Amino acid sequence: MRMISKFAAGAAIIALTAGAAKAQESVEVLHWWTSGGEAAALNVLKENLQKEGVAWKDMPVAGGAGSAAMTALRARVTAGDPPTAVQLLGFDLRDWAEMGVAANLDDLAAKEGWDKVIPAALQDFSKYDGHWIAAPVNIHSTNWLWINKAALDKAGLQPPTNIDEFIAMLDKFKEQGITPIAHGGVPWQDGTMWEAVVLSIGGPEFYKKAVLDLDPEALSGDTMKKVFDTMSKIRTYFDPNFSGREWNLSTAMVIEGKAGAQEMGDWSKGEWLRANKKPGTDFVCIRFPGTQGSVLFNADQFMMFDVGDDQRDAQLKMASAVEDPGFQIAFNTVKGSVPARTDVSDEKFDDCGKKGMKDLAEAASKGTMMGSLAHGYAQPAAIKEAMLDVITQHLNGQLTTDAALKRLPEAVAAAK
């Protein structure tokens, strides 16, 4: 009798524990959204999940392009303890999927019709071997220039439309005694600027040839020489303290009028909005001079890791919450990006957001929506890092332009 009682008591405890566990569903999320605007955008998702009874366990790892986050993720996976969901970009999604650690989202995607509303260019990365493994949050583009409106007005200029006008604007900012262009000297930021200059000087066909196809002649020829020479020229407009600076601190310099402009992806807009600044009034958002009509894109996606059936329900709730049209609007209006879904209205987006959505539709229809190198949508990690290494060394004066032209195709060949 006593044994039965113990058994019954034990069963009751197990049942209660299971009930408590079910009532306290949670997702552990590894991400690198740690700046003010990014954190505010992420809170939208946290709050939506809380309404679904899913607690959010935050695992933030600072660093704008996620390099530090990937190091942290490798450690967790190696230890056999992966997070529920991880913010990943481009080829990193494929790399992790190849290891067999991804959860399958096919049933949810079919139920909610993701195939019909998520662009094919994104599905190439959201799926692996034909199966959905990730929920895309947004589409970012990297070829933007953010300008302090007061500084531009004081210079008596219109927003620049080509590289020559861009340099002339920087000269005017220099005359004002402010830093002409705010830049953070870390490889992914160097690469973000470099790819915009490649597109500006060479056009979309050259970008495809050099960055997407890795044509050795394109990587070492006269057009690329002009790209590297232009980067050297732009470098002369940086302030002395640019090395190692986080991107959002550079954005703050432009917001505060300490710098005139910043070349950066559209996540910069989140910082402007958080500072209660308005597009057209306080700042100007344009495509990097000479790149109008093309979009260099990256997209934040949450890859779901295979973490067992006990977390499956919470995981699916999170993936569904990410693709909810209401969330896509709420998140992207704060983050600065545009929705990953094509069926979302631009009504609630500001002028920069409307421009971003219009530009994306135009580029997608023209075939000039192309993956960003610096953000993992143009090349796998090994090739990307090899190219960024050359780009950063050149920008810091450790390589001459001629040396960079020789080294770039060599670095690509060695990384393949």
C-alpha positions in Angstrom: 0.0 0.0 0.0 2.8 2.4 0.9 4.6 1.5 -2.3 1.4 2.3 -4.3 1.1 5.6 -2.4 4.7 6.5 -3.2 4.2 5.6 -6.8 1.0 7.7 -7.0 2.7 10.6 -5.2 5.6 10.3 -7.6 3.2 10.2 -10.6 1.4 13.3 -9.3 4.7 15.2 -8.9 5.7 14.2 -12.5 2.3 15.3 -13.8 2.5 18.6 -11.9 6.0 19.2 -13.1 5.0 18.4 -16.7 2.0 20.7 -16.3 4.2 23.5 -15.0 6.7 23.0 -17.8 3.9 23.1 -20.4 2.5 26.3 -18.8 5.9 27.9 -19.0 6.9 27.3 -22.6 10.0 29.2 -23.6 12.4 29.9 -26.4 16.1 30.6 -26.0 17.2 33.0 -28.8 20.7 33.8 -29.8 21.0 37.1 -31.7 23.2 40.2 -32.0 20.5 42.8 -31.9 22.0 44.8 -29.0 21.8 48.5 -30.2 18.9 50.7 -29.1 16.9 50.6 -32.3 17.5 46.8 -32.7 16.6 46.0 -29.1 13.4 48.0 -29.5 12.4 46.1 -32.6 13.1 42.8 -30.9 10.9 43.7 -28.0 7.9 43.6 -30.5 8.5 39.9 -31.0 9.1 39.2 -27.3 5.8 40.8 -26.4 3.9 38.9 -29.1 5.3 35.6 -27.8 4.5 36.5 -24.2 0.8 36.9 -25.3 1.0 33.3 -26.6 2.4 32.1 -23.2 5.9 31.7 -24.5 8.7 33.1 -22.3 11.8 34.6 -24.1 15.2 33.6 -22.8 17.6 36.2 -24.3 21.1 35.2 -25.5 22.5 38.5 -27.0 26.0 38.6 -28.4 27.1 42.1 -29.4 28.7 42.7 -32.8 27.0 44.1 -35.9 27.5 41.3 -38.4 27.2 38.4 -36.0 30.8 37.1 -36.0 30.9 36.9 -32.2 27.5 35.3 -32.2 28.7 32.5 -34.5 31.6 31.8 -32.1 29.1 31.5 -29.3 26.8 29.3 -31.3 29.6 26.9 -32.3 30.4 26.5 -28.6 26.8 25.7 -27.7 26.3 23.2 -30.6 29.6 21.5 -29.8 28.5 21.1 -26.2 25.3 19.4 -27.4 23.1 22.3 -26.1 21.9 24.4 -29.1 19.6 27.4 -28.5 15.9 27.1 -29.7 16.4 29.7 -32.4 19.4 31.6 -33.8 19.6 34.8 -35.9 21.5 33.8 -39.0 22.4 35.2 -42.4 22.8 33.8 -45.9 25.4 31.1 -46.4 25.6 30.5 -42.6 22.1 29.0 -42.8 23.3 26.5 -45.4 26.4 25.7 -43.4 24.5 24.8 -40.3 21.8 23.0 -42.2 24.5 20.8 -43.8 25.4 19.7 -40.2 21.9 18.2 -39.7 21.0 20.4 -36.8 18.1 22.3 -38.3 14.4 21.7 -37.4 11.9 21.2 -40.2 9.3 23.9 -40.6 7.5 22.5 -43.7 4.1 21.8 -42.0 3.9 25.3 -40.6 5.1 26.9 -43.9 2.5 25.0 -45.8 -0.3 25.8 -43.4 0.5 29.5 -43.6 1.4 29.7 -47.3 5.0 31.0 -46.9 5.9 29.9 -50.5 3.5 32.4 -52.0 4.6 35.5 -50.0 8.3 35.1 -49.4 10.5 36.1 -52.4 12.3 33.3 -54.2 15.7 34.9 -53.7 15.1 34.6 -49.9 13.7 31.1 -50.1 17.0 30.0 -51.5 18.4 30.6 -48.1 15.3 29.9 -45.9 15.2 26.4 -47.3 17.7 23.6 -47.4 17.3 20.6 -49.6 13.8 21.8 -50.4 12.7 22.0 -46.7 12.0 25.1 -44.7 14.5 25.6 -41.9 14.2 29.3 -41.1 11.7 32.1 -40.7 12.8 35.3 -42.4 12.2 38.5 -40.4 13.0 41.1 -42.9 14.9 42.2 -46.0 17.7 44.7 -45.4 19.6 46.5 -48.0 23.1 47.8 -47.5 23.7 50.4 -50.2 22.2 53.4 -48.4 23.7 56.8 -47.5 22.4 58.6 -44.4 22.9 62.4 -44.4 22.4 65.0 -41.7 19.9 67.4 -43.2 21.2 70.5 -41.4 24.7 69.9 -42.7 23.5 69.3 -46.2 21.4 72.5 -46.2 24.4 74.4 -44.8 26.5 73.1 -47.7 23.8 74.4 -50.1 23.8 71.0 -51.9 21.2 68.5 -53.2 21.8 64.8 -52.2 24.6 63.4 -54.4 23.8 61.1 -57.3 27.3 59.9 -58.2 30.7 59.5 -56.7 32.0 62.9 -57.8 29.1 64.7 -56.2 29.5 62.5 -53.1 33.2 63.6 -52.7 32.2 67.3 -53.3 29.7 66.9 -50.5 32.3 65.5 -48.2 34.6 68.4 -49.0 31.8 70.8 -47.9 31.3 68.9 -44.7 35.0 69.2 -44.0 34.8 72.9 -44.5 32.1 73.0 -41.8 34.5 71.5 -39.3 32.6 68.2 -38.8 33.7 64.7 -39.7 32.6 64.3 -43.3 31.7 60.7 -43.1 31.3 58.6 -40.0 32.7 55.0 -40.3 33.5 52.2 -37.9 36.8 50.5 -38.8 35.9 46.8 -38.5 35.9 44.4 -41.5 32.2 44.0 -42.0 31.7 47.8 -42.1 34.7 48.2 -44.4 33.1 45.6 -46.7 29.7 47.2 -46.5 31.2 50.5 -47.9 33.3 48.6 -50.4 30.5 46.7 -52.0 28.5 50.0 -52.4 31.5 51.6 -54.1 31.8 48.5 -56.4 28.2 48.8 -57.4 28.5 52.6 -57.9 31.6 52.5 -60.0 31.0 49.3 -61.9 27.2 49.0 -62.1 25.1 45.8 -61.4 26.7 43.7 -64.2 30.2 44.4 -62.8 29.0 43.6 -59.3 27.7 40.3 -60.4 30.9 39.5 -62.3 33.3 40.5 -59.5 31.4 39.8 -56.3 28.9 37.0 -57.2 30.9 35.2 -59.9 34.4 36.0 -58.6 35.8 36.6 -62.1 39.6 36.9 -61.6 39.8 39.7 -64.3 37.0 41.7 -62.7 38.7 41.3 -59.3 42.0 42.7 -60.6 41.2 44.9 -63.6 40.9 48.7 -64.2 37.4 49.0 -62.8 38.4 47.4 -59.5 41.5 49.6 -59.4 39.1 52.6 -59.5 37.1 51.0 -56.7 40.2 50.7 -54.4 41.5 54.2 -55.3 38.0 55.6 -54.4 38.1 53.8 -51.1 41.5 55.3 -50.4 40.0 58.8 -51.2 37.0 58.2 -48.9 39.4 57.1 -46.1 40.8 60.6 -46.0 37.4 61.9 -44.7 37.3 59.6 -41.6 38.0 60.9 -38.1 41.1 59.6 -36.3 39.1 57.5 -33.9 37.2 55.3 -36.5 39.1 52.1 -35.8 36.9 49.5 -34.0 33.9 51.7 -33.6 30.5 50.1 -33.5 28.2 51.1 -36.4 25.5 52.7 -34.1 28.1 55.0 -32.5 28.9 56.3 -36.0 25.2 56.7 -36.6 25.0 58.8 -33.4 27.7 61.1 -34.7 25.6 61.9 -37.8 22.4 62.3 -35.6 24.2 64.7 -33.3 25.7 66.7 -36.2 29.3 65.7 -35.3 29.5 64.0 -38.7 27.8 64.8 -42.1 27.0 61.3 -43.4 27.2 57.6 -43.0 27.2 54.7 -45.5 25.4 51.9 -43.8 22.5 49.5 -44.2 18.9 50.5 -43.5 19.2 49.3 -39.8 20.7 52.8 -39.2 17.2 54.3 -39.6 16.2 52.6 -36.4 18.7 54.7 -34.5 17.4 57.9 -36.1 13.8 57.1 -35.2 14.7 56.2 -31.7 16.3 59.7 -31.4 12.9 61.1 -32.5 14.3 62.3 -35.9 12.2 62.4 -39.0 13.2 61.5 -42.6 13.2 64.6 -44.9 13.3 66.9 -41.9 16.3 65.8 -39.8 18.0 63.3 -42.1 18.1 62.3 -45.8 18.0 58.7 -46.9 19.3 57.9 -50.4 20.8 55.0 -52.2 24.6 55.2 -52.1 25.4 57.7 -55.0 25.4 55.8 -58.3 23.5 52.7 -57.1 19.9 53.8 -57.6 18.0 51.0 -59.3 19.9 48.2 -57.6 19.6 46.7 -54.1 22.3 44.8 -52.2 20.3 42.8 -49.8 20.7 40.7 -46.7 17.9 39.3 -44.5 17.8 38.5 -40.8 16.3 35.0 -40.4 15.7 32.8 -37.4 16.9 29.3 -38.0 15.2 26.8 -35.8 17.5 24.2 -34.3 16.5 20.6 -33.6 16.1 20.8 -29.8 13.7 18.0 -29.1 9.9 17.6 -28.9 9.5 19.3 -25.6 10.4 22.7 -27.1 8.8 22.1 -30.5 5.5 23.8 -29.8 7.1 27.0 -28.5 9.5 26.9 -31.5 6.6 26.7 -34.0 4.8 29.5 -32.2 7.9 31.7 -32.5 8.3 30.9 -36.3 4.6 31.7 -36.8 4.9 34.9 -34.8 7.9 36.0 -37.0 5.8 35.5 -40.2 2.7 37.2 -38.8 2.0 40.2 -41.1 1.2 42.5 -38.1 4.6 41.6 -36.6 6.3 42.2 -39.9 4.9 45.7 -40.0 5.5 46.5 -36.4 9.1 45.1 -36.4 10.3 46.6 -39.7 8.9 50.1 -39.1 11.1 50.1 -36.0 14.1 48.2 -37.4 14.5 50.2 -40.6 14.2 47.2 -42.9 11.3 46.1 -45.1 9.1 43.1 -44.6 10.2 39.6 -45.8 6.7 39.1 -47.0 5.6 40.7 -50.3 1.9 41.0 -49.3 2.5 43.6 -46.6 1.2 47.2 -47.1 3.6 50.1 -47.0 0.9 52.4 -45.4 2.5 52.5 -41.9 6.0 52.9 -43.2 7.8 56.3 -43.3 9.3 57.9 -46.4 12.5 55.9 -46.1 10.6 52.6 -45.6 8.3 53.3 -48.6 11.4 54.1 -50.7 13.0 50.8 -49.5 9.9 48.8 -50.5 9.6 50.5 -53.9 13.4 50.1 -54.6 13.2 46.4 -53.7 10.3 45.7 -55.9 12.0 47.5 -58.8 15.3 45.7 -58.3 13.6 42.3 -57.9 11.8 42.8 -61.2 15.0 44.0 -63.0 17.2 41.3 -61.7 19.3 43.8 -59.8 18.5 42.5 -56.3 21.9 41.0 -55.4 23.3 39.5 -52.3 25.5 41.6 -50.0 29.1 40.3 -49.6 29.7 41.8 -46.2 26.5 40.3 -44.8 26.8 36.8 -46.0 24.5 36.7 -49.0 27.0 36.8 -51.8 29.6 34.2 -50.8 30.2 31.5 -48.2 32.0 32.6 -45.0 35.5 31.5 -46.0 35.5 33.5 -49.2 33.8 36.5 -47.6 36.3 36.6 -44.8 39.2 36.3 -47.3 37.9 39.2 -49.3 37.1 41.4 -46.3 40.7 40.8 -45.0 42.1 42.3 -48.2 39.6 45.2 -48.2 40.3 46.1 -44.6 44.1 45.9 -45.0 43.9 48.2 -48.1 41.6 50.7 -46.3 44.0 50.9 -43.4 47.0 51.5 -45.7 48.6 48.1 -45.1 48.2 47.3 -48.8 48.7 49.6 -51.8 46.0 49.5 -54.5 48.3 47.5 -56.8 49.0 45.0 -54.0 45.2 44.7 -53.3 44.4 44.0 -56.9 47.0 41.2 -56.9 46.0 39.9 -53.5 42.2 39.9 -53.9 41.9 37.1 -56.6 44.7 35.2 -54.8 42.8 35.3 -51.5 39.6 34.1 -53.3 41.3 31.2 -55.0 42.9 30.1 -51.7 39.6 30.2 -49.9 37.6 28.2 -52.4 
